[in-house]
Structures are given as C-alpha cells and as structure tokens.
Amino acid sequence: MKANPHRNAKGIVIEAGLDKAKGPFATFIVQKGTLKRGDVVVCGEAFGKVYPKFGFSSSHIAQMIYNR
C-alpha cells in the first residue's frame, strides 16, 4: 500500500515543547500525505508553520512523506 503524496498531511503529534534556544517545537508522525516546509499545522487550539529541521544524520529534511 502506498499513500497519495499530493494530499495534505494528516498525523499525530507525539511530543511538543519550548526550547530556550530554538523556540517552540513538535515531533510528528505523518500518517497520510506530505508535510512540507511552510505548511500550516493545527493541533487542537494551537497552530504554527512548518520550518526546516534536521534529521538524526544532520541532513536537511525538505519534506516528510508517508510511505508504507
């Protein structure tokens, strides 16, 4: 099974917080679609934009796609 990469992202927030150096952050699991830089994320009453982050290998992550 493969998800449609062109639809809006849907997923779960597993961690959120406020880092003194980097500001607010959240960790997502993308279940459907693609989460790209600049997308607006809504979780309950909170919202924000997706900014570029780095993966475990310090490589730049441009987008997150659900692919099973």
C-alpha positions in Angstrom: 0.0 0.0 0.0 1.3 3.5 -0.9 -0.2 6.8 0.3 -1.0 9.7 -2.1 1.9 12.1 -1.7 -0.1 15.0 -3.2 -2.7 15.2 -0.5 -2.5 17.3 2.7 -0.7 15.7 5.6 -2.5 14.1 8.5 -0.8 12.7 11.5 -0.2 12.6 15.2 1.9 14.9 17.4 3.9 12.7 19.8 5.9 15.5 21.5 5.7 19.3 21.8 7.6 21.8 23.9 9.5 25.0 24.1 13.3 25.0 23.6 15.1 28.1 25.0 17.5 28.3 22.0 15.2 27.2 19.1 11.7 28.2 20.3 8.5 26.1 20.1 8.8 22.6 18.5 6.7 19.5 17.8 7.5 16.0 16.7 5.1 14.4 14.2 4.2 11.0 12.8 2.8 11.6 9.3 0.0 9.1 8.6 -1.3 10.3 5.2 0.0 12.8 2.6 3.1 15.0 2.7 4.2 17.6 5.2 6.3 20.3 3.6 8.1 23.4 4.7 5.7 26.3 5.0 2.6 24.2 5.7 0.3 25.3 8.5 -0.1 22.7 11.3 -3.2 22.7 13.5 -3.4 20.7 16.7 -6.4 21.5 18.9 -6.4 25.3 19.5 -2.7 25.6 18.7 -1.3 26.3 15.2 2.0 27.1 13.6 4.1 26.8 10.4 6.5 24.0 9.5 10.1 25.2 9.4 13.1 23.2 8.1 14.7 20.9 10.6 17.5 18.4 10.5 17.3 14.6 10.8 19.4 12.3 13.0 22.2 12.3 10.5 22.3 16.2 10.4 20.9 16.2 6.9 18.3 18.8 5.9 14.7 17.5 5.7 12.7 19.2 2.9 9.5 17.2 3.3 8.1 14.2 5.2 6.1 11.6 3.2 4.1 8.7 4.5 5.2 5.6 2.5 4.4 2.1 3.6 
